[in-house]
Amino acid sequence: MTVTPAADMLRLLGGFEISQALYAVARTGLADLLLSGPRPVTELAEAAGVRSDLLRRLARTLAAEDVFTLDEAEDMVGLGPLGTTLATGTPESVRNVALMWMETHYLPFAELTQTLRDGIPSADRVLGQPFFDWLGQDPAKVATFSAAMADLLRTLRQDALASLDLAGAGSVVDVGGADGAALAELAERHPDLRGTVFDLPHVVAAAPELLRARGVADRVTAVGGDFFASVPGPADCYLACFILHDWPDDRAVRILENIRAAAAPGARLFLVETVLGEGTQPQIANLMDLTMMGMLGGRERTRDHWQTLLATAGFRLDRIRPTKGPMCVVEATLQP
Ligand SMILES: C[S@@+](CC[C@H](N)C(=O)[O-])C[C@H]1O[C@@H](n2cnc3c(N)ncnc32)[C@H](O)[C@@H]1O
């Protein structure tokens, strides 16, 4: 088969249609309805509340992307290798990411051209305010965002948490720890560890219930606040997972300085982030870099960039450990 540059480009340009088709699958619960096995198209359409003639056409398009299997002769549709990731609660589920990206990130990206010109995140323009301020006004959006972060934690970052070297650590603060999912996992792995999950008050509000459900509420507490003002302390370890990439350098340094101000002497800092040019799956890091450009004005960073940022705020970069996924663990120590 000859694939011309124009045909390749049309596939890329049609990415927005595929994104929306995947979103429709996630939103209507089509993937959930197929978890138990292939079904007749008409039966599936009725169960999902969609038109069967249109579902047939959607399934054909997404079968070519390995999301569905479609037996046109039998008129049966099933889940392809990628389809289970759009179902709820499967081990590789990124359904909440599909919901979040299409419900919050999709529209701002229509303004990317202007962002390239003036550097103002598209989200600021389209949402009328910075993304996290906008998000905070609607508890349902906060819940979708935290659920999407939990999906990413489980699918992209879990091995980063597993590889954190917390030997000798007594207390850890998870800065921007959302609903506490990451800290709960660390507390389960390290029975003597005490922890504080710190995030904006309306986000961390979901943490106490999660911590109780995971049986770690006696050792992990939830604190609400603004990390540009201060962070809790003193602790001997600080974790910031997917935080500093959200912000431009001056804001990232401010967060690091607030960690320095709160931390115990010699405290260790673990950043779970991408490192451009290192780690596996560079295309995910590049995609996140674009996300940061459009949504927040943050960025992904190289090793040298991380080293400079950390040094500016008084931390020494000790090492960068790649993980099996796209994330790296950037380890640093607070300097006297
Ligand atoms: C990309 S999410 C990462 C969440 C979590 N660490 C994870 O890896 O799943 C960024 C987090 O930073 C939090 N955040 C944003 N601005 C904040 C602020 N000014 N103070 C405290 N937390 C903030 C958000 O509420 C959100 O939970």
The ligand as an SDF file (V2000), in Angstrom:
LIG
                    3D

 27 29  0  0  0  0  0  0  0  0999 V2000
   -1.6080   17.8210   37.2700 C   0  0  0  0  0  0  0  0  0  0  0  0
   -2.4000   17.7060   38.8210 S   0  0  0  0  0  0  0  0  0  0  0  0
   -1.4040   16.4660   39.6220 C   0  0  0  0  0  0  0  0  0  0  0  0
   -2.1140   15.7880   40.7480 C   0  0  0  0  0  0  0  0  0  0  0  0
   -1.3600   14.6460   41.4350 C   0  0  0  0  0  0  0  0  0  0  0  0
   -0.1010   15.0660   42.0330 N   0  0  0  0  0  0  0  0  0  0  0  0
   -1.1260   13.5140   40.4570 C   0  0  0  0  0  0  0  0  0  0  0  0
    0.0080   13.2750   40.0720 O   0  0  0  0  0  0  0  0  0  0  0  0
   -2.0970   12.8750   40.0610 O   0  0  0  0  0  0  0  0  0  0  0  0
   -1.8980   19.2170   39.5950 C   0  0  0  0  0  0  0  0  0  0  0  0
   -2.4510   19.4360   40.9830 C   0  0  0  0  0  0  0  0  0  0  0  0
   -1.9800   20.7000   41.4710 O   0  0  0  0  0  0  0  0  0  0  0  0
   -3.0240   21.2680   42.2460 C   0  0  0  0  0  0  0  0  0  0  0  0
   -2.8400   22.7260   42.3770 N   0  0  0  0  0  0  0  0  0  0  0  0
   -2.9500   23.6560   41.4020 C   0  0  0  0  0  0  0  0  0  0  0  0
   -2.7190   24.8710   41.8880 N   0  0  0  0  0  0  0  0  0  0  0  0
   -2.4580   24.7130   43.2170 C   0  0  0  0  0  0  0  0  0  0  0  0
   -2.1360   25.6290   44.2640 C   0  0  0  0  0  0  0  0  0  0  0  0
   -2.0220   26.9530   44.0320 N   0  0  0  0  0  0  0  0  0  0  0  0
   -1.9060   25.1250   45.5020 N   0  0  0  0  0  0  0  0  0  0  0  0
   -2.0120   23.7860   45.7480 C   0  0  0  0  0  0  0  0  0  0  0  0
   -2.3100   22.8760   44.7760 N   0  0  0  0  0  0  0  0  0  0  0  0
   -2.5300   23.3390   43.5250 C   0  0  0  0  0  0  0  0  0  0  0  0
   -4.2640   20.9030   41.4560 C   0  0  0  0  0  0  0  0  0  0  0  0
   -5.4410   21.0360   42.2260 O   0  0  0  0  0  0  0  0  0  0  0  0
   -3.9660   19.4790   41.0310 C   0  0  0  0  0  0  0  0  0  0  0  0
   -4.4370   18.5210   41.9590 O   0  0  0  0  0  0  0  0  0  0  0  0
  1  2  1  0
  2  3  1  0
  2 10  1  0
  3  4  1  0
  4  5  1  0
  5  6  1  0
  5  7  1  0
  7  8  2  0
  7  9  1  0
 10 11  1  0
 11 12  1  0
 11 26  1  0
 12 13  1  0
 13 14  1  0
 13 24  1  0
 14 15  1  0
 14 23  1  0
 15 16  2  0
 16 17  1  0
 17 18  1  0
 17 23  2  0
 18 19  1  0
 18 20  2  0
 20 21  1  0
 21 22  2  0
 22 23  1  0
 24 25  1  0
 24 26  1  0
 26 27  1  0
M  CHG  2   2   1   9  -1
M  END
$$$$
